[in-house]
Amino acid sequence: MDATAGISQAERAGAALYSSKVLAIYDLWVWFNCRFIWRCPIRDTLALYDANMSGDHLDIGTGTGWHLCHTTYPTAQPTVTLVDLNPHSLDETSRRLRRRGIDPVARVGSVLQPLPVDRRRFRSVSATWVMHCVPGGLDSKGKAFGHIADVMADDGVFFGATVLAGGVPHTALSRATMRRFLRTGVFHNEADDLPGLVAALERAFESVQVGTRGSAAVWTARGPRRAPEADTAEAH
């Protein structure tokens, strides 16, 4: 089955931005934006990884894999699986992880579709700086959280961060930057707000903790509420 079937043009266009040339400056770009525009420094998101990583981890929307390469793993030989729509991001992250001694599994796929990985396996899943780039409102993006719940172990944890349009404090600079990213199709978060994020996570998970850092929300979620078809697929 083609894991990219049914993916919208808007989603493909957003993923296509991350060329080899963009990825060469991506870490600096993200560091600047997080520190000075969104006011959620990368040390805060790295701490989220350090606190929640497992020995069998799934990372969605990998970018360059900066967090994966700098976090502390709980085991000397972790298993890391990557899912991203952009092969350049998968290649770059895989190359960096191999330098650290980790040989990841890479899969092309969309978080809005059933994920091309084993169900009920992963003890940790991350999606950091991804959801504000996913087309649609939080009602439709909530389907992504359901897909993530389907591939998590019962005792697994899902964590991440996203820039929100509402329910968090913005500055003139952050609002101007967000409007520019919306016009260019990099962001799709004009309707994303804090109550909507919490509600979407709670539809997919039993225990949800959401905090804010500047214009961003960070979360951890546990207790996957799986769709009935996940049970059927598992039985076969």
C-alpha positions as CSV (number, residue, x, y, z in Angstrom):
1,M,0.0,0.0,0.0
2,D,1.2,3.5,-0.9
3,A,1.7,5.4,2.4
4,T,1.4,8.7,0.6
5,A,-1.9,8.0,-1.1
6,G,-4.6,10.5,-0.2
7,I,-2.2,13.2,0.9
8,S,-3.5,16.7,0.1
9,Q,-1.6,19.1,-2.2
10,A,-1.3,21.6,0.7
11,E,0.4,19.0,2.8
12,R,2.8,18.0,0.0
13,A,3.6,21.6,-0.7
14,G,4.4,22.3,3.0
15,A,6.7,19.3,3.1
16,A,8.4,20.2,-0.2
17,L,9.9,23.4,1.4
18,Y,12.5,21.3,3.2
19,S,15.1,21.0,0.5
20,S,18.7,20.1,1.1
21,K,19.6,23.8,1.0
22,V,16.9,24.7,3.5
23,L,18.0,21.9,5.8
24,A,21.5,23.2,5.8
25,I,20.4,26.3,7.7
26,Y,17.3,24.8,9.4
27,D,18.8,24.3,12.8
28,L,19.9,28.0,13.0
29,W,16.5,29.1,11.7
30,V,14.6,27.1,14.2
31,W,16.9,28.2,17.1
32,F,16.3,31.8,16.2
33,N,12.6,31.5,15.8
34,C,12.1,29.5,19.0
35,R,14.3,31.8,21.1
36,F,13.3,35.2,19.8
37,I,9.9,34.9,18.0
38,W,7.9,32.1,19.7
39,R,9.8,32.5,23.0
40,C,10.1,28.8,23.6
41,P,13.9,28.1,23.6
42,I,15.1,24.8,22.3
43,R,16.4,23.9,25.7
44,D,12.8,23.6,26.8
45,T,11.9,21.2,24.0
46,L,15.1,19.2,24.5
47,A,14.2,18.8,28.2
48,L,10.9,17.3,27.0
49,Y,12.8,14.7,25.0
50,D,15.2,14.0,27.9
51,A,12.3,13.4,30.2
52,N,10.3,11.2,27.9
53,M,12.5,9.2,25.5
54,S,12.3,5.4,25.5
55,G,14.4,2.7,24.0
56,D,11.8,2.3,21.2
57,H,11.0,5.7,19.9
58,L,9.0,7.1,17.0
59,D,9.7,10.7,15.7
60,I,7.2,12.3,13.4
61,G,8.2,15.3,11.3
62,T,12.0,14.9,11.8
63,G,13.4,18.1,10.4
64,T,17.1,17.5,10.8
65,G,16.8,15.3,13.8
66,W,18.5,17.9,16.1
67,H,16.6,16.8,19.2
68,L,17.1,13.1,18.5
69,C,20.9,13.7,18.2
70,H,21.2,15.8,21.4
71,T,18.8,14.0,23.7
72,T,19.8,11.5,26.4
73,Y,18.5,8.0,25.7
74,P,17.6,5.5,28.5
75,T,19.5,2.7,26.8
76,A,22.8,2.3,25.0
77,Q,21.2,0.9,21.8
78,P,17.9,2.6,21.2
79,T,15.6,1.8,18.3
80,V,14.5,5.0,16.5
81,T,11.9,5.1,13.8
82,L,11.3,8.2,11.6
83,V,8.2,9.2,9.7
84,D,8.2,12.3,7.5
85,L,6.7,13.3,4.1
86,N,10.1,14.7,2.9
87,P,12.8,12.2,1.9
88,H,15.4,15.0,2.4
89,S,14.5,15.3,6.1
90,L,14.6,11.5,6.5
91,D,18.0,11.3,4.8
92,E,19.5,14.1,6.8
93,T,18.2,12.8,10.2
94,S,19.3,9.3,9.4
95,R,22.8,10.5,8.5
96,R,23.1,12.4,11.7
97,L,21.8,9.6,13.9
98,R,24.3,7.1,12.3
99,R,27.1,9.4,13.3
100,R,25.8,9.0,16.9
101,G,25.8,5.2,16.5
102,I,22.0,4.9,15.9
103,D,20.8,3.2,12.7
104,P,17.2,4.4,12.3
105,V,14.2,3.0,10.4
106,A,12.9,5.7,8.0
107,R,9.4,5.7,6.5
108,V,7.7,8.2,4.2
109,G,4.2,9.0,5.5
110,S,1.7,11.6,6.7
111,V,0.5,12.0,10.3
112,L,-3.0,12.6,8.8
113,Q,-3.0,9.0,7.5
114,P,-2.5,5.7,9.4
115,L,1.2,5.6,10.1
116,P,3.4,3.2,8.1
117,V,4.8,1.5,11.3
118,D,3.9,-1.4,13.6
119,R,0.8,-0.8,15.8
120,R,1.0,-0.8,19.6
121,R,4.7,-0.8,19.7
122,F,6.3,2.5,20.6
123,R,6.9,3.5,24.2
124,S,7.6,7.1,23.2
125,V,6.4,9.2,20.2
126,S,7.3,12.8,19.5
127,A,5.9,15.4,17.1
128,T,7.7,18.7,17.8
129,W,7.1,21.8,15.7
130,V,4.9,19.7,13.3
131,M,1.2,20.3,14.0
132,H,1.3,24.0,13.1
133,C,2.4,23.0,9.6
134,V,-0.4,20.4,9.2
135,P,-3.3,21.6,7.1
136,G,-6.7,21.9,8.7
137,G,-8.1,22.9,12.0
138,L,-7.6,21.0,15.3
139,D,-10.7,18.9,14.6
140,S,-9.1,17.4,11.6
141,K,-5.6,17.4,13.1
142,G,-7.0,15.5,16.0
143,K,-7.2,12.5,13.6
144,A,-3.4,12.6,13.7
145,F,-3.4,12.1,17.4
146,G,-5.7,9.1,16.9
147,H,-3.2,7.6,14.4
148,I,-0.4,8.2,17.0
149,A,-2.4,6.5,19.8
150,D,-2.9,3.5,17.5
151,V,0.9,2.8,17.3
152,M,1.8,3.4,20.9
153,A,2.3,0.8,23.6
154,D,-0.2,0.9,26.4
155,D,2.4,2.5,28.7
156,G,3.8,4.8,26.0
157,V,4.0,8.6,26.1
158,F,3.3,11.1,23.3
159,F,5.0,14.5,23.6
160,G,5.6,17.5,21.4
161,A,5.3,21.3,20.9
162,T,3.4,23.5,18.4
163,V,2.8,27.2,17.8
164,L,-0.7,28.3,18.5
165,A,-2.7,31.3,17.2
166,G,-4.9,31.6,20.2
167,G,-4.8,31.0,23.9
168,V,-1.1,31.9,24.2
169,P,0.6,35.3,24.4
170,H,1.8,36.8,21.1
171,T,4.1,39.8,20.4
172,A,3.9,42.0,17.3
173,L,6.9,40.1,15.9
174,S,5.3,36.6,16.5
175,R,2.0,37.7,15.0
176,A,3.7,39.2,11.9
177,T,5.9,36.1,11.5
178,M,2.9,33.8,11.8
179,R,0.9,35.8,9.2
180,R,3.9,35.5,6.8
181,F,4.2,31.8,7.3
182,L,0.4,31.4,6.8
183,R,0.6,33.3,3.5
184,T,3.4,31.2,2.2
185,G,1.8,27.9,3.2
186,V,4.5,27.0,5.7
187,F,2.0,27.3,8.6
188,H,-1.7,26.1,8.8
189,N,-2.5,27.1,12.3
190,E,-4.8,30.2,12.0
191,A,-7.6,28.4,13.9
192,D,-5.4,26.5,16.4
193,D,-5.9,27.5,20.0
194,L,-5.1,26.2,23.4
195,P,-8.6,24.8,24.3
196,G,-8.8,23.1,20.9
197,L,-5.4,21.5,21.3
198,V,-6.3,20.2,24.8
199,A,-9.7,18.8,23.5
200,A,-8.1,17.1,20.5
201,L,-5.4,15.4,22.7
202,E,-8.1,14.3,25.2
203,R,-10.1,12.6,22.5
204,A,-7.1,10.4,21.8
205,F,-5.5,10.0,25.3
206,E,-6.7,9.5,28.8
207,S,-4.1,11.6,30.5
208,V,-3.0,14.9,29.0
209,Q,-0.8,17.6,30.3
210,V,-0.4,20.8,28.3
211,G,1.7,23.9,29.2
212,T,2.7,27.0,27.4
213,R,6.0,28.6,26.6
214,G,5.6,32.0,24.9
215,S,3.4,31.5,21.8
216,A,3.8,27.7,21.9
217,A,2.2,24.8,23.7
218,V,4.1,21.8,24.9
219,W,2.4,18.6,26.0
220,T,2.7,15.0,27.2
221,A,-0.1,12.5,26.7
222,R,-0.6,9.0,28.0
223,G,-3.2,6.2,27.9
224,P,-4.0,5.9,24.2
225,R,-7.7,5.7,23.4
226,R,-7.5,3.5,20.3
227,A,-10.0,3.4,17.5
228,P,-12.0,0.1,17.2
229,E,-10.4,-0.7,13.9
230,A,-7.0,-0.7,15.6
231,D,-8.2,-3.6,17.8
232,T,-9.4,-5.5,14.7
233,A,-6.1,-4.9,12.8
234,E,-4.2,-6.1,15.8
235,A,-6.2,-9.3,16.1
236,H,-5.3,-10.2,12.5
